[in-house]
Amino acid sequence: MVRYHIFVEGRVQGVGFRYFVQMHAQSYGLTGSVKNLDNGLVEIYVQGESDAIDLFLATIIKGDGRFIKVNDYSCKSVPIITDERRFTCQYY
């Protein structure tokens, strides 16, 4: 089990990216959260098995082929939250 703190930049706000991230995180059995930031970036916390997170990252970086376009991202390992049970969209 691992947990990552990820910042994503590109065309990722106003295009359904948070829902896209949440949908794929849930499909891979991951927990965490996704949130738009005031600076135009999207912040993601994701937790689960390494293989599932690798697939999740590859999927969200690829985007949806239409509206979402990820230009860059940063990913840093952070401590696991043992009682986290689901993946949520957070709002301001």
FIKOLZA-1660 file (N, C-alpha, C; in steps of 0.1 Angstrom, whole numbers, plus 5000, padded with zeros to 4 digits):
% residues 92
   i   px   py   pz ch aa at
   1 5009 4988 5000  A  M  N
   1 5000 5000 5000  A  M CA
   1 5009 5012 5000  A  M  C
   2 5006 5022 4991  A  V  N
   2 5013 5034 4990  A  V CA
   2 5003 5046 4989  A  V  C
   3 5008 5058 4992  A  R  N
   3 5000 5070 4990  A  R CA
   3 5008 5081 4984  A  R  C
   4 5003 5088 4974  A  Y  N
   4 5010 5098 4967  A  Y CA
   4 5002 5112 4967  A  Y  C
   5 5010 5122 4967  A  H  N
   5 5004 5136 4966  A  H CA
   5 5009 5141 4952  A  H  C
   6 4999 5144 4944  A  I  N
   6 5001 5147 4930  A  I CA
   6 4996 5161 4926  A  I  C
   7 5003 5168 4919  A  F  N
   7 4999 5181 4913  A  F CA
   7 4999 5179 4898  A  F  C
   8 4987 5183 4891  A  V  N
   8 4986 5181 4877  A  V CA
   8 4984 5195 4871  A  V  C
   9 4991 5198 4860  A  E  N
   9 4988 5210 4853  A  E CA
   9 4985 5208 4838  A  E  C
  10 4978 5217 4832  A  G  N
  10 4974 5216 4818  A  G CA
  10 4960 5221 4817  A  G  C
  11 4952 5216 4807  A  R  N
  11 4938 5219 4806  A  R CA
  11 4931 5209 4815  A  R  C
  12 4930 5212 4828  A  V  N
  12 4925 5203 4838  A  V CA
  12 4914 5209 4847  A  V  C
  13 4910 5222 4844  A  Q  N
  13 4899 5228 4851  A  Q CA
  13 4889 5232 4841  A  Q  C
  14 4876 5230 4845  A  G  N
  14 4865 5233 4837  A  G CA
  14 4862 5224 4825  A  G  C
  15 4869 5212 4826  A  V  N
  15 4867 5202 4815  A  V CA
  15 4863 5188 4821  A  V  C
  16 4859 5187 4833  A  G  N
  16 4854 5175 4839  A  G CA
  16 4865 5166 4845  A  G  C
  17 4877 5172 4847  A  F  N
  17 4889 5164 4851  A  F CA
  17 4887 5158 4865  A  F  C
  18 4881 5165 4874  A  R  N
  18 4879 5159 4888  A  R CA
  18 4870 5147 4887  A  R  C
  19 4860 5148 4880  A  Y  N
  19 4851 5136 4878  A  Y CA
  19 4858 5125 4872  A  Y  C
  20 4866 5128 4861  A  F  N
  20 4874 5118 4854  A  F CA
  20 4883 5111 4863  A  F  C
  21 4890 5118 4872  A  V  N
  21 4900 5113 4881  A  V CA
  21 4892 5104 4891  A  V  C
  22 4881 5109 4897  A  Q  N
  22 4874 5102 4907  A  Q CA
  22 4868 5088 4901  A  Q  C
  23 4863 5089 4889  A  M  N
  23 4857 5077 4883  A  M CA
  23 4868 5066 4881  A  M  C
  24 4880 5070 4876  A  H  N
  24 4891 5061 4874  A  H CA
  24 4897 5056 4887  A  H  C
  25 4898 5064 4897  A  A  N
  25 4903 5060 4910  A  A CA
  25 4894 5049 4916  A  A  C
  26 4881 5052 4915  A  Q  N
  26 4871 5042 4921  A  Q CA
  26 4872 5029 4913  A  Q  C
  27 4874 5030 4900  A  S  N
  27 4874 5018 4891  A  S CA
  27 4887 5009 4895  A  S  C
  28 4897 5015 4899  A  Y  N
  28 4909 5008 4903  A  Y CA
  28 4910 5005 4918  A  Y  C
  29 4899 5008 4925  A  G  N
  29 4898 5005 4940  A  G CA
  29 4907 5014 4948  A  G  C
  30 4910 5026 4944  A  L  N
  30 4919 5035 4951  A  L CA
  30 4911 5044 4960  A  L  C
  31 4917 5050 4970  A  T  N
  31 4911 5060 4979  A  T CA
  31 4919 5073 4978  A  T  C
  32 4913 5084 4983  A  G  N
  32 4920 5097 4983  A  G CA
  32 4910 5108 4979  A  G  C
  33 4915 5118 4972  A  S  N
  33 4907 5130 4969  A  S CA
  33 4913 5137 4957  A  S  C
  34 4905 5146 4951  A  V  N
  34 4909 5154 4940  A  V CA
  34 4903 5168 4943  A  V  C
  35 4911 5179 4940  A  K  N
  35 4906 5192 4942  A  K CA
  35 4913 5202 4933  A  K  C
  36 4905 5211 4927  A  N  N
  36 4910 5222 4920  A  N CA
  36 4917 5232 4929  A  N  C
  37 4928 5238 4924  A  L  N
  37 4935 5249 4932  A  L CA
  37 4933 5262 4925  A  L  C
  38 4934 5273 4933  A  D  N
  38 4933 5286 4927  A  D CA
  38 4943 5290 4917  A  D  C
  39 4954 5283 4917  A  N  N
  39 4965 5286 4907  A  N CA
  39 4963 5279 4894  A  N  C
  40 4952 5271 4892  A  G  N
  40 4950 5264 4879  A  G CA
  40 4954 5250 4879  A  G  C
  41 4961 5246 4890  A  L  N
  41 4965 5232 4891  A  L CA
  41 4954 5223 4897  A  L  C
  42 4955 5210 4896  A  V  N
  42 4946 5201 4903  A  V CA
  42 4955 5193 4913  A  V  C
  43 4950 5192 4925  A  E  N
  43 4957 5184 4936  A  E CA
  43 4950 5171 4938  A  E  C
  44 4958 5160 4938  A  I  N
  44 4953 5147 4940  A  I CA
  44 4961 5140 4951  A  I  C
  45 4953 5134 4960  A  Y  N
  45 4959 5124 4969  A  Y CA
  45 4953 5111 4965  A  Y  C
  46 4962 5101 4963  A  V  N
  46 4957 5088 4959  A  V CA
  46 4965 5077 4967  A  V  C
  47 4957 5067 4971  A  Q  N
  47 4962 5056 4980  A  Q CA
  47 4957 5043 4975  A  Q  C
  48 4966 5033 4975  A  G  N
  48 4962 5019 4971  A  G CA
  48 4975 5011 4968  A  G  C
  49 4972 5000 4961  A  E  N
  49 4983 4992 4956  A  E CA
  49 4991 4998 4945  A  E  C
  50 5004 4996 4945  A  S  N
  50 5013 5003 4935  A  S CA
  50 5009 5000 4921  A  S  C
  51 5006 4988 4918  A  D  N
  51 5002 4985 4904  A  D CA
  51 4989 4992 4900  A  D  C
  52 4980 4993 4908  A  A  N
  52 4967 5000 4905  A  A CA
  52 4970 5015 4904  A  A  C
  53 4978 5021 4912  A  I  N
  53 4982 5035 4911  A  I CA
  53 4989 5038 4898  A  I  C
  54 4998 5029 4894  A  D  N
  54 5005 5030 4881  A  D CA
  54 4995 5031 4869  A  D  C
  55 4985 5022 4869  A  L  N
  55 4975 5022 4859  A  L CA
  55 4967 5034 4859  A  L  C
  56 4963 5039 4871  A  F  N
  56 4955 5051 4873  A  F CA
  56 4963 5063 4868  A  F  C
  57 4975 5064 4871  A  L  N
  57 4983 5076 4866  A  L CA
  57 4984 5076 4851  A  L  C
  58 4987 5064 4845  A  A  N
  58 4988 5063 4831  A  A CA
  58 4975 5068 4824  A  A  C
  59 4964 5064 4830  A  T  N
  59 4951 5068 4825  A  T CA
  59 4948 5082 4826  A  T  C
  60 4950 5088 4837  A  I  N
  60 4947 5103 4839  A  I CA
  60 4957 5112 4831  A  I  C
  61 4969 5107 4830  A  I  N
  61 4979 5115 4822  A  I CA
  61 4975 5115 4807  A  I  C
  62 4970 5104 4803  A  K  N
  62 4966 5103 4789  A  K CA
  62 4954 5112 4786  A  K  C
  63 4946 5114 4796  A  G  N
  63 4934 5123 4794  A  G CA
  63 4922 5115 4788  A  G  C
  64 4913 5123 4783  A  D  N
  64 4901 5117 4777  A  D CA
  64 4901 5117 4762  A  D  C
  65 4912 5123 4756  A  G  N
  65 4913 5124 4741  A  G CA
  65 4905 5135 4735  A  G  C
  66 4898 5143 4743  A  R  N
  66 4890 5154 4738  A  R CA
  66 4892 5167 4745  A  R  C
  67 4889 5168 4757  A  F  N
  67 4889 5180 4765  A  F CA
  67 4901 5181 4774  A  F  C
  68 4904 5170 4781  A  I  N
  68 4914 5170 4792  A  I CA
  68 4928 5169 4785  A  I  C
  69 4937 5178 4789  A  K  N
  69 4951 5177 4784  A  K CA
  69 4961 5179 4796  A  K  C
  70 4968 5169 4800  A  V  N
  70 4978 5170 4810  A  V CA
  70 4991 5174 4804  A  V  C
  71 4996 5185 4808  A  N  N
  71 5009 5190 4803  A  N CA
  71 5021 5185 4812  A  N  C
  72 5019 5184 4825  A  D  N
  72 5029 5180 4834  A  D CA
  72 5023 5176 4847  A  D  C
  73 5030 5169 4855  A  Y  N
  73 5026 5165 4869  A  Y CA
  73 5038 5163 4877  A  Y  C
  74 5036 5164 4890  A  S  N
  74 5046 5160 4900  A  S CA
  74 5039 5150 4910  A  S  C
  75 5047 5141 4915  A  C  N
  75 5042 5130 4923  A  C CA
  75 5052 5128 4935  A  C  C
  76 5047 5128 4947  A  K  N
  76 5055 5126 4959  A  K CA
  76 5049 5117 4968  A  K  C
  77 5057 5107 4973  A  S  N
  77 5052 5098 4983  A  S CA
  77 5049 5105 4997  A  S  C
  78 5037 5101 5003  A  V  N
  78 5033 5107 5016  A  V CA
  78 5029 5096 5024  A  V  C
  79 5027 5098 5038  A  P  N
  79 5023 5087 5047  A  P CA
  79 5009 5083 5044  A  P  C
  80 5007 5070 5046  A  I  N
  80 4993 5063 5043  A  I CA
  80 4984 5068 5054  A  I  C
  81 4971 5069 5050  A  I  N
  81 4960 5072 5060  A  I CA
  81 4952 5059 5061  A  I  C
  82 4954 5052 5072  A  T  N
  82 4949 5039 5074  A  T CA
  82 4933 5038 5074  A  T  C
  83 4926 5048 5078  A  D  N
  83 4912 5047 5079  A  D CA
  83 4904 5053 5067  A  D  C
  84 4911 5056 5056  A  E  N
  84 4905 5062 5045  A  E CA
  84 4898 5051 5037  A  E  C
  85 4885 5054 5033  A  R  N
  85 4877 5043 5027  A  R CA
  85 4872 5046 5013  A  R  C
  86 4873 5059 5008  A  R  N
  86 4868 5062 4995  A  R CA
  86 4876 5073 4988  A  R  C
  87 4872 5075 4976  A  F  N
  87 4879 5086 4968  A  F CA
  87 4868 5097 4966  A  F  C
  88 4871 5109 4969  A  T  N
  88 4862 5120 4969  A  T CA
  88 4867 5132 4960  A  T  C
  89 4857 5140 4955  A  C  N
  89 4860 5153 4949  A  C CA
  89 4858 5163 4960  A  C  C
  90 4868 5172 4962  A  Q  N
  90 4867 5182 4972  A  Q CA
  90 4864 5196 4964  A  Q  C
  91 4857 5204 4971  A  Y  N
  91 4853 5217 4965  A  Y CA
  91 4859 5228 4974  A  Y  C
  92 4860 5240 4969  A  Y  N
  92 4866 5251 4977  A  Y CA
  92 4859 5253 4990  A  Y  C
% end
